[in-house]
């Protein structure tokens, strides 16, 4: 679709977003074709009536699509419709003004500060080789200490070592952001590099698997899973939880919400604001323990 190329080239949408939107709009167009008795051009699609849109959403709900997924599908349909209306000169107000289903955003599940620190100590405890233990510790430290996504940590190359005072990280949608490097992260990466048995040539991945290839994210997920079982932590103690912990602990220490948004690479401040809810929820939990109801 030309629309997908537009999303990727001009709006910088991530690959996963592009694929999800492609599926959503393909199902929408297939539904309209069946509902109206035949495929139609983009001008007709952009003039979809309220009744047609309600019928489509009812159909999606009948497939047990969650409110969150339906909201995303409607967002994809709106994006496609706006693009189609722009090219056909039609009025797409009906579709663009449609309201999606209400859904409760899941709150991030961070670790406590003590649990996060213990996880960094434990993640490499059962590794078969010292350099692999150092590798897993370094990656976990980047997630918690810098707030990186696991994909961002694993995208670092040998040219990034030694870590500078500020890293340029390319995140979702190809957007680049500066991330300050804390000494603990630089030291953890240096400890790994000193033990790594492979030549780290600039341009090659910084973090290597046991056979010298790039590290599969699943290896880090498995290492954390084993560590959380040893530590008695919940199943939510995942690599991404370390990123959540970074943001939550920074906010609790008085960090500025806008600055945290920039550090995390969130496109919207509303995404970062979820951490204020987490902080409030944790405060209420402490309060209720200190002042139990009669």
N, C-alpha and C positions, 0 to 999 in steps of 0.2 A: 504494500500500500504506500502511496505517496505521502499519506498522512503520517505514517510511522517514520518515514525518512525525515519529515518535517520535525517531528518530536525529537528525534535523535540529533539532528543537525542544529536546529535553532533553539530548542529548549533544553538540550543536554540531558534528556531523560536516561536513566540507567537501563542497562540491557534487560534486567529482570522486569523492570516496569514496562518496557516496550513489549516484551513477550506477554505479560499479563494483560495489557491493554489490547494486544492483537487478539488474544483469545476472547476477551470480553466483547469486543466490537464484532468479531466474527459470529459469535452466538446471537448478538443483538440483530445483526443484519439477516441471519438465517431465520430468526423468529419473525421479523417484519415480513420477509418474503412469504412465509407460510401464512401469517396472520392476514396479509393483504392479498394473497393469491398470486404472488409472483414478484420477482426481483424488480427494484425500481432504481432510478438514477439518484445522484447525490442531492439534486434539488428537492426531490420528493422526500428523501430521508430527512433533510434538514427541516422540513415542514411537518414533522410527525406530530400528531394530535395528542392531547392529554390522555384520551381514552386508549390510544395505542401504547403510550408509555406506561400507563397503569397496567395494561394487560401484560406487557413485557415483564414488569416488576413482579406481578402476581405469578407469572410463569416461573421466573427465577426463584421466587420463594417456595414454589411447589417442588423445586429440585433440592430443597433444604439448604439453599445458599444462605450463609450466615449474614446478618445485617452488615457486618464489616465488609464482607466480600461483595455484597450487593451495592454498598456505598461506593466501593472502588470501581465496580462495573459501571455505575451511573456516571462517575467521574470520567471514565474512559469514553463513554457515549457522548457526554457533553463536549469533551475535547474534540472528538471526531466530528460531531455535528457543527461545532463552531468553525472548524476547518472547511467542512463541506459548504456551509452557508456563505463563507467568505468567498468561495470560488464560484458559487452559483448565484450570488446576489440575492439570496432569499433571507427571510426573517426566521431565525431559530429561537426566538424568545421563549416559546412554549417548552422546548426541551431544556434550554439553559436556565430557566427559572424553576425547574422541577426540584423538589426537595427529596433528598435521600432518606433512607430509614435511620432512625436514631440508634446509635450503638455506643456502648460504654467502652471507652478506650482502656485497654489493659495498661495497668501501671507497671513501670519497670520493676524488676525484682533484684535490687542490689544486695550485696553481701554486707555484713557489718564491717567496720574497719578492722577489727581483730580477725575476723574470718578471712577477709581479703589478704591481710598480711600473712596469715598462716597458710593460705593457699599458695602464695608465692614461695614459701619455704617447702611446701609439701609436693608441689606438682611434679617435681623430678625425682622424688624419693624412690620410686620403683623402676626407674630407667635402667636398662641393662648396661649402658655405658655412660661414663661421666660427661662426655661431650653432649650427649642427648639430653641428660638431665639439665645441663647448663643452657641448652637450646630452649627447652620447654620453659625454664625459669625466665629466660630473656624475653620470650614472646609474651608470657603472662604479665611480665613487668611492663611491657609496652602497652598492653591492653589496659592495665589498671593505672599505671603511672602517667600515661599520655592520653588515655581515652580513645585509643585506636580501635577500629573494627579489626577482626582477625584477618580479613582479606587485605587490609591496609598494611598490617604488620608483615604479612607474608609477601607483600609486593616489594618490600625493601630489597635493594640490591647491594652487592659487595661494595659498590661505590659510596654507599651511605655510611660505611664504617671508616674511621670512628665517627660516632654520631655527633653532629654539630650541635651548637646551642639551640638551633631551631631547625626542625625538619619541614620540608615542603611535602605535604601529603596530598595525593590525588584520591579523592573519595568518590561518592556516588555522583553519577552524571558527569564525571570527568572534571569536577570542580576541585581546584587546588587551594589548600589552606596552610598557613604556617602553624606549627605546633611546637611550643617550647619543650626542650628535652631536659628532664630532671636528672641529676647526677646518678641516682640509683639505676635508671634505665640505661644510661651510657655505660655504667660499670657492668651491668648484667650482660649487655651485648658484647662488651670487651672480653668478659670471662668466657663467653661462648666461643668467640672467634679464636681465642688463645688455645682452646681445646679442640676445635673443629679439625678433623683429619683431611678435609678437602681443600684444594686451592680455591680461594675466593677471588675470582677474577672480576674486575669491574664490569658491570652489565649482567653478571650472573646473579641468581637469587642469593641473598645473604643467608637465609636459613635453609639448611639441607636436610633431606631425609637420610635414612640409614644407608642407602645406596648412592647417595650423592645428588639425587634429583631434588626438585622443589618439594617443600613440606606440604603434605595434604592436610587441610584444616581438620580433617577427622582425627588425625593423630593427636592434635592438641585437645580436641574435645574428649577423646578417650582418656588422655592423661588427667584432665580435670575431673572426669567422671570417677576414675579410680581414686583420686585424691579426696573428692567430696565424700565418697563412701567410707574412706578411712577416717575422715574428720567428722562424719555424721551430719554433713550439710544436706540441705534439700536438693531435689532434682533441678531446681532453678539455678543452681550454682554452675553456670556454663561460662564459656569464654566471653560471651556477650554480656553476661552479668558483671564481669570485671569492668567493662566500659560503663555500664550503668552505675557501678559503685564509684568510679572516678567522678562522674557528674554529680551524684548524690552527695558524696563526701565533700566535694568542692563547694557545692551550694550550702551545705550545712556549716562550712567554715567561713561563710560570708562571701562566697564568690558571686560575681555579677552575672545575672542570667544571660545577658546579651553576650558577654565574653565567653561563657560556657557554650552558648550556641555556636560561636565561631570556632571554638576548640573542637567541638564534636563534628562540625561540618553539616549542621542541620540547615536545610533550606528555609524552614519556617520556625519562628520563635515559639509557635504553639506546640511544636514537637518537644522542644526543650522544657516548656512549662510543665510538662508531665512530672518532672523531677520535683517541682514545688509541691505537688500533691503527695509524692512519695515522702518528702521530708515532713509534711504535715501529718501524714498517716503514722509515721514512726514516732513523732512527738506525742500523738494521742495514745499510742500504744504504751509509751513510757509513762504517760500521765495516768492511764487507767491502772497500770500495775502499781503505781505509787499511791493511787487513791481509788482502791476498789470500791465498787458500788455495794451498798449494804444488801 
